[in-house]
Amino acid sequence: MKHPHKVDSKIHNPLSFFTLEEDATDKALISKIGDAKKAETSLADVSNLIWKQQFGQTGVLITDGSLNLFFVRDRKGLLRSVHVELLGRSWFIGSLPVNDDRRREKGSRVFHLTPVQ
């Protein structure tokens, strides 16, 4: 995994990201980040980044068909893996419960809270 990069999200949580250099499970990614609290972002963060690249222009989100991954809690408090992908001219957003067996592919970009210095 490459070194984290910071994202300027202006009004939302300060985010960082790294790109997977090998396949990994959601739980392995959360462990790499530190824990679920440090990994957790919000749907507002996801929406803000999509809005900034709504037409597929260059930015922090990957636009080549690879996944952008976020960890977000649903209204029941369940941590979910939210994947965002540009397909053609439209953004596809899906989510699944964090599952230790599901592997995320090399090249996916993982977003998380920026550690406080």
C-alpha positions in Angstrom: 0.0 0.0 0.0 1.3 3.4 -0.9 1.8 6.2 1.6 -1.5 8.1 2.4 -2.4 11.2 0.5 -4.4 14.0 2.1 -7.7 15.2 0.5 -9.0 18.8 0.8 -12.6 18.2 1.6 -13.3 21.8 2.7 -16.5 21.5 4.8 -16.4 17.8 5.7 -14.0 15.5 7.5 -10.3 15.7 6.6 -9.7 12.6 4.5 -6.6 10.7 3.4 -6.3 7.8 0.9 -4.0 5.1 -0.2 -4.0 2.9 -3.3 -3.9 -0.9 -2.8 -0.8 -2.5 -4.1 -2.2 -6.0 -3.6 -5.7 -7.5 -3.0 -7.0 -7.2 0.6 -10.1 -7.8 2.6 -12.2 -5.0 4.2 -11.1 -6.1 7.7 -7.4 -6.1 6.7 -7.9 -2.6 5.3 -9.5 -1.4 8.5 -6.6 -2.9 10.5 -4.1 -1.2 8.2 -5.8 2.1 8.9 -5.8 1.5 12.6 -9.4 0.6 13.6 -13.0 1.1 12.6 -13.2 4.6 14.2 -10.2 5.8 12.2 -11.5 4.2 9.0 -15.0 5.5 9.2 -16.1 8.4 6.9 -19.5 9.7 6.1 -21.9 9.7 3.2 -21.5 13.5 3.1 -17.7 13.0 2.5 -18.5 10.6 -0.3 -21.1 12.9 -1.9 -18.7 15.9 -1.6 -16.0 14.1 -3.5 -18.4 12.8 -6.2 -19.8 16.3 -6.6 -16.3 17.7 -7.2 -15.8 15.2 -10.0 -19.4 14.8 -11.1 -18.5 14.8 -14.8 -15.5 12.4 -14.4 -12.9 15.1 -14.4 -9.5 14.5 -12.7 -9.4 14.6 -8.9 -8.8 12.3 -6.0 -11.4 9.7 -7.0 -10.3 7.1 -9.4 -12.1 7.4 -12.8 -10.6 4.4 -14.7 -13.1 1.8 -13.5 -11.2 0.9 -10.3 -13.1 1.2 -7.0 -13.0 4.1 -4.5 -13.7 2.6 -1.1 -15.1 4.3 2.0 -16.2 2.8 5.3 -19.6 4.3 6.4 -22.0 3.4 9.2 -25.6 2.9 8.2 -28.5 4.2 10.3 -28.5 1.0 12.3 -24.9 1.5 13.3 -23.5 -1.3 11.0 -20.2 -0.5 9.4 -20.5 -0.8 5.6 -18.0 -0.8 2.8 -19.1 1.8 0.3 -17.7 1.4 -3.2 -17.8 4.2 -5.7 -17.0 3.7 -9.4 -17.3 5.7 -12.6 -18.9 3.6 -15.2 -19.1 5.5 -18.5 -20.5 8.9 -17.6 -22.2 7.9 -14.4 -21.1 7.3 -10.9 -22.2 3.9 -9.4 -22.4 3.7 -5.6 -23.0 0.5 -3.7 -22.5 -0.8 -0.2 -22.1 -4.1 1.6 -21.5 -5.0 5.2 -17.8 -5.2 6.1 -17.0 -8.9 5.4 -13.7 -10.5 6.1 -14.0 -12.8 3.1 -14.5 -10.2 0.3 -11.3 -9.2 -1.3 -10.7 -5.7 -2.7 -8.6 -5.6 -5.9 -5.2 -4.1 -6.3 -5.5 -0.6 -7.7 -8.6 0.3 -5.5 -8.3 3.6 -3.6 -9.2 3.5 0.1 -10.3 6.7 1.9 -10.2 7.2 5.6 -10.0 10.0 8.2 -6.8 11.9 8.3 -5.0 11.2 11.5 -4.7 14.2 13.9 -1.1 15.3 14.2 
